[in-house]
Amino acid sequence: MNIVFVMDPLENINPFKDSSYVLMLAATRQGHHVFYVPNSGLHLSAAGLQFEAMPVTPSEDRAHPFETTELMWLSEAEIDAVFIRTDPPFDDSYLMNTWLLDRLDPRIKVINSPQGIRTVNEKIWATQFKTVVPETLITSSLALAKQFLIQQGHIVAKPANGFGGSSVFKLSAGDSNASVVFETLSHLGKSKMILQAYIDAAQVGDKRVLLVDGEPVGCVLRVHSPEDHRNNFFAGGKPAQTSLTARDQEIIAILKPHLNALGLRFVGIDIIGDYLIEVNVTSPTCIQEINALTGRRVEDEIFNQLLT
């Protein structure tokens, strides 16, 4: 099979952490042909979708992770599967690529569904499941934000389109920085911000659970450093072994039919304590961290299921 990865530049990949890299390895181990397509490499004409594709041979040698050859053109007739692995933010370029990928022949597997990616804001979409999310306010109003902080006492504030733990603040009622934080996140009342009641279990860490077709394939606890309250790996968090609880399974069961209906086959959900925080659909990560803690090759399990 010819498998295309639409993703950020290969030179930006960290082979010790990146999930797209090990998914490429899994494809190669199973005898498939892997192609890298930059975000600018999709073109639509009357002949269908065309890809500016670079053949890639991933290597287990992390010092030299990729062997590549010159860019070539592939028609959609030559493609069997497309992995959308561009990292957030979900911007105009990302949106345009999902529209183009919508035009692919239905025989081609696209992971995840372009329509599903457009539908699910990774922070806001989860708020519909009111029994499993913390008390949440999404607003651009500085007055409402201040009122919410007083009501909750302790909150987390973040931008509606943030990622990787960037610009995530922990605030307490009476904090002299609160007004500045709200002004910054909302761009002086012009942009939406997300405020959530602080969950004490965040001190232990937050759990990333990888789902394939709505079923868990692995999980890892992300634990913040002593100098930071954020558990994200991009913010200095460290991986720790964990397991699924009955509450985790309850959350997964609630999400499964919705994810499957949207064609969101490979998803990462974030859980803190008893609460769902985010649903990551653009380019879920943490495969390598789970592998390191468990001795598994989770990417092989994921790849086998996604292409069946």
C-alpha positions as CSV (number, residue, x, y, z in Angstrom):
1,M,0.0,0.0,0.0
2,N,1.0,3.6,-0.6
3,I,0.5,5.6,2.6
4,V,0.8,9.4,2.7
5,F,1.6,11.4,5.8
6,V,0.5,15.1,5.5
7,M,2.6,16.7,8.2
8,D,5.0,19.3,9.4
9,P,8.6,19.3,7.9
10,L,10.6,16.1,8.6
11,E,13.5,18.2,9.8
12,N,11.4,19.4,12.7
13,I,10.6,15.9,13.9
14,N,12.1,14.7,17.2
15,P,12.6,11.0,16.6
16,F,12.8,10.2,20.3
17,K,9.3,11.6,21.0
18,D,7.3,12.0,17.8
19,S,4.4,9.7,17.1
20,S,4.2,10.2,13.4
21,Y,7.8,8.9,13.1
22,V,6.9,5.6,14.8
23,L,3.7,5.3,12.8
24,M,5.9,5.5,9.7
25,L,8.1,2.8,11.1
26,A,5.1,0.6,11.7
27,A,4.0,1.1,8.0
28,T,7.5,0.2,6.7
29,R,7.8,-2.9,9.0
30,Q,4.6,-4.1,7.4
31,G,5.9,-3.7,3.9
32,H,4.0,-0.5,2.9
33,H,5.5,2.5,1.0
34,V,5.6,5.7,3.0
35,F,5.4,9.2,1.5
36,Y,5.8,12.6,3.2
37,V,3.6,15.4,1.9
38,P,4.2,19.0,3.2
39,N,1.2,21.1,4.1
40,S,1.5,23.0,0.8
41,G,1.7,19.8,-1.2
42,L,-2.0,19.2,-2.0
43,H,-3.5,20.3,-5.3
44,L,-7.0,19.8,-6.7
45,S,-7.9,19.8,-10.5
46,A,-10.4,18.2,-12.7
47,A,-8.2,15.1,-12.6
48,G,-8.6,14.8,-8.9
49,L,-6.3,15.4,-6.0
50,Q,-2.6,15.5,-6.7
51,F,0.1,15.1,-4.0
52,E,3.7,16.5,-4.1
53,A,5.1,13.5,-2.2
54,M,8.6,12.6,-1.0
55,P,9.3,8.9,-0.7
56,V,10.5,8.2,2.9
57,T,12.2,5.2,4.4
58,P,12.2,5.7,8.2
59,S,15.0,4.1,10.2
60,E,15.2,2.7,13.7
61,D,18.4,4.7,14.0
62,R,17.3,7.8,15.8
63,A,20.5,9.7,14.8
64,H,19.4,9.2,11.1
65,P,15.7,8.7,11.3
66,F,14.8,9.3,7.6
67,E,16.1,8.4,4.2
68,T,14.4,10.5,1.5
69,T,14.5,10.9,-2.3
70,E,13.3,13.7,-4.5
71,L,9.7,15.0,-4.5
72,M,7.4,13.3,-7.0
73,W,3.8,13.6,-8.0
74,L,1.2,11.1,-6.9
75,S,-2.4,11.0,-8.1
76,E,-5.2,9.9,-5.7
77,A,-5.5,6.7,-7.8
78,E,-2.0,5.8,-6.5
79,I,-2.9,6.4,-2.8
80,D,-4.3,3.9,-0.4
81,A,-4.4,5.8,2.9
82,V,-3.7,9.3,4.2
83,F,-2.7,10.2,7.7
84,I,-3.3,13.8,8.6
85,R,-0.6,14.5,11.1
86,T,-0.1,18.3,11.0
87,D,0.4,19.7,14.5
88,P,-1.9,22.4,15.8
89,P,-2.9,25.2,15.6
90,F,-5.9,24.5,13.4
91,D,-5.4,27.5,11.1
92,D,-6.6,28.5,7.6
93,S,-4.0,26.2,6.0
94,Y,-5.1,23.3,8.1
95,L,-8.8,24.0,7.2
96,M,-8.0,24.3,3.5
97,N,-6.3,20.9,3.5
98,T,-9.3,19.3,5.1
99,W,-11.5,20.7,2.4
100,L,-9.2,19.3,-0.3
101,L,-9.0,15.9,1.4
102,D,-12.8,15.7,1.5
103,R,-12.6,15.3,-2.3
104,L,-10.7,12.0,-2.1
105,D,-12.2,8.8,-3.5
106,P,-14.1,7.1,-0.6
107,R,-12.0,4.0,-1.0
108,I,-9.0,5.9,0.4
109,K,-8.7,5.7,4.2
110,V,-8.2,9.2,5.7
111,I,-7.2,9.3,9.4
112,N,-8.7,11.3,10.9
113,S,-11.8,12.2,8.9
114,P,-11.4,15.8,7.6
115,Q,-15.0,16.5,8.5
116,G,-14.4,15.2,12.0
117,I,-11.3,17.3,12.5
118,R,-13.3,20.4,11.5
119,T,-16.1,19.6,13.8
120,V,-14.1,19.0,17.0
121,N,-12.4,21.9,18.6
122,E,-10.0,20.0,21.0
123,K,-11.0,22.0,24.1
124,I,-14.6,23.1,23.4
125,W,-16.2,20.0,21.8
126,A,-15.9,18.0,25.1
127,T,-18.1,20.5,27.0
128,Q,-21.2,18.9,25.6
129,F,-20.6,15.9,28.0
130,K,-21.6,17.8,31.1
131,T,-21.4,14.9,33.5
132,V,-17.7,14.3,32.9
133,V,-16.2,17.7,32.4
134,P,-15.3,20.2,35.1
135,E,-17.3,23.5,35.5
136,T,-16.4,25.5,32.5
137,L,-16.8,29.0,31.1
138,I,-16.0,30.0,27.6
139,T,-16.1,33.7,27.1
140,S,-14.4,36.9,26.0
141,S,-16.0,38.9,28.7
142,L,-13.5,40.2,31.4
143,A,-16.4,40.7,33.8
144,L,-17.7,37.2,33.5
145,A,-14.2,35.8,33.8
146,K,-13.7,37.7,37.1
147,Q,-17.0,36.5,38.4
148,F,-16.2,32.9,37.5
149,L,-12.9,33.1,39.4
150,I,-14.7,34.4,42.5
151,Q,-17.3,31.7,42.3
152,Q,-14.9,28.8,41.8
153,G,-12.0,30.0,44.0
154,H,-9.4,28.2,41.9
155,I,-9.4,27.9,38.1
156,V,-7.3,27.2,35.1
157,A,-7.5,29.7,32.3
158,K,-6.3,29.1,28.7
159,P,-6.8,30.2,25.1
160,A,-9.6,28.5,23.2
161,N,-7.2,27.7,20.4
162,G,-4.1,26.9,22.4
163,F,-2.0,23.7,22.3
164,G,1.0,22.1,24.0
165,G,0.3,23.7,27.3
166,S,1.0,27.2,26.0
167,S,-0.5,30.1,27.9
168,V,-2.2,27.9,30.5
169,F,-2.6,29.8,33.8
170,K,-3.6,28.7,37.3
171,L,-5.4,31.4,39.2
172,S,-6.9,31.8,42.7
173,A,-9.5,34.3,43.8
174,G,-7.8,37.5,44.8
175,D,-4.8,36.9,42.6
176,S,-3.4,40.3,41.5
177,N,-2.5,38.9,38.1
178,A,-6.0,37.8,37.3
179,S,-7.0,40.9,35.3
180,V,-3.8,40.8,33.3
181,V,-4.3,37.1,32.5
182,F,-7.9,37.6,31.3
183,E,-6.9,40.7,29.3
184,T,-4.0,38.8,27.6
185,L,-6.0,35.6,26.9
186,S,-9.0,37.5,25.5
187,H,-7.0,40.1,23.6
188,L,-8.8,42.7,25.7
189,G,-12.2,41.1,25.3
190,K,-11.9,40.3,21.6
191,S,-11.1,36.5,21.7
192,K,-12.6,33.5,23.5
193,M,-10.8,32.0,26.5
194,I,-11.6,28.9,28.4
195,L,-11.9,28.9,32.2
196,Q,-12.3,25.7,34.2
197,A,-12.6,24.9,37.8
198,Y,-9.2,23.7,39.1
199,I,-9.1,20.0,39.7
200,D,-6.9,19.0,42.7
201,A,-5.9,15.8,41.0
202,A,-3.9,17.9,38.6
203,Q,-1.2,17.9,41.2
204,V,-0.7,14.2,40.6
205,G,-0.7,14.6,36.8
206,D,-3.0,14.3,33.8
207,K,-3.7,11.1,31.9
208,R,-3.4,10.8,28.1
209,V,-5.4,7.9,26.8
210,L,-5.0,6.8,23.1
211,L,-8.1,5.5,21.5
212,V,-8.5,3.6,18.2
213,D,-12.1,3.3,17.0
214,G,-13.2,4.4,20.4
215,E,-11.3,1.7,22.3
216,P,-8.2,2.4,24.5
217,V,-4.9,1.1,23.3
218,G,-2.6,2.7,25.9
219,C,-2.3,5.4,28.4
220,V,0.4,7.5,30.2
221,L,0.4,9.9,33.1
222,R,2.0,13.3,32.4
223,V,3.5,14.8,35.6
224,H,4.6,18.4,35.9
225,S,8.0,19.5,36.9
226,P,8.5,21.1,40.4
227,E,8.9,24.5,38.7
228,D,5.6,24.4,36.7
229,H,2.0,23.5,37.2
230,R,1.5,22.3,33.6
231,N,1.7,18.6,32.9
232,N,2.1,18.8,29.1
233,F,5.4,17.3,27.8
234,F,6.0,20.4,25.8
235,A,5.9,22.3,29.1
236,G,8.4,20.0,30.8
237,G,6.1,17.3,32.1
238,K,7.5,13.8,32.5
239,P,5.8,10.4,31.7
240,A,4.8,8.0,34.4
241,Q,3.1,4.6,34.3
242,T,-0.6,4.5,34.9
243,S,-3.7,2.4,34.2
244,L,-7.4,3.0,33.4
245,T,-9.9,3.4,36.1
246,A,-13.6,2.6,36.1
247,R,-14.3,6.4,35.7
248,D,-11.9,6.5,32.7
249,Q,-13.8,3.6,31.1
250,E,-17.1,5.5,31.7
251,I,-15.7,8.5,29.9
252,I,-14.5,6.4,27.0
253,A,-17.8,4.7,26.7
254,I,-19.6,8.1,26.5
255,L,-17.2,9.4,23.8
256,K,-17.0,6.2,21.6
257,P,-20.2,6.5,19.6
258,H,-19.6,10.2,18.9
259,L,-16.0,9.7,17.8
260,N,-17.0,6.8,15.5
261,A,-19.8,8.7,14.0
262,L,-17.4,11.5,13.1
263,G,-14.8,9.2,11.6
264,L,-12.3,10.1,14.3
265,R,-10.5,6.8,14.4
266,F,-7.2,7.8,16.2
267,V,-7.8,10.1,19.2
268,G,-6.0,11.1,22.4
269,I,-8.1,12.2,25.3
270,D,-6.8,14.0,28.4
271,I,-8.3,13.1,31.8
272,I,-7.5,14.7,35.2
273,G,-8.9,12.8,38.1
274,D,-12.5,12.1,37.3
275,Y,-12.8,14.7,34.5
276,L,-12.4,14.9,30.8
277,I,-10.3,17.9,29.8
278,E,-9.6,17.7,26.1
279,V,-10.2,15.5,23.0
280,N,-7.2,15.6,20.7
281,V,-8.0,14.8,17.1
282,T,-5.4,16.6,14.9
283,S,-2.2,14.6,15.6
284,P,-2.5,12.6,18.8
285,T,0.9,11.9,20.5
286,C,2.4,9.9,23.4
287,I,3.0,6.6,21.6
288,Q,6.7,6.6,22.3
289,E,6.2,7.5,26.0
290,I,3.8,4.6,26.4
291,N,6.2,2.3,24.6
292,A,9.1,3.3,26.9
293,L,7.0,2.6,30.0
294,T,5.5,-0.7,28.8
295,G,8.0,-2.3,26.4
296,R,5.2,-2.4,23.7
297,R,5.2,-1.3,20.1
298,V,1.8,0.5,20.4
299,E,2.3,1.9,16.9
300,D,2.0,-1.6,15.4
301,E,-1.2,-2.3,17.2
302,I,-2.6,1.1,16.1
303,F,-1.5,0.7,12.5
304,N,-3.0,-2.8,12.2
305,Q,-6.4,-1.7,13.4
306,L,-6.5,1.6,11.4
307,L,-5.8,-0.1,8.1
308,T,-8.3,-2.9,8.5
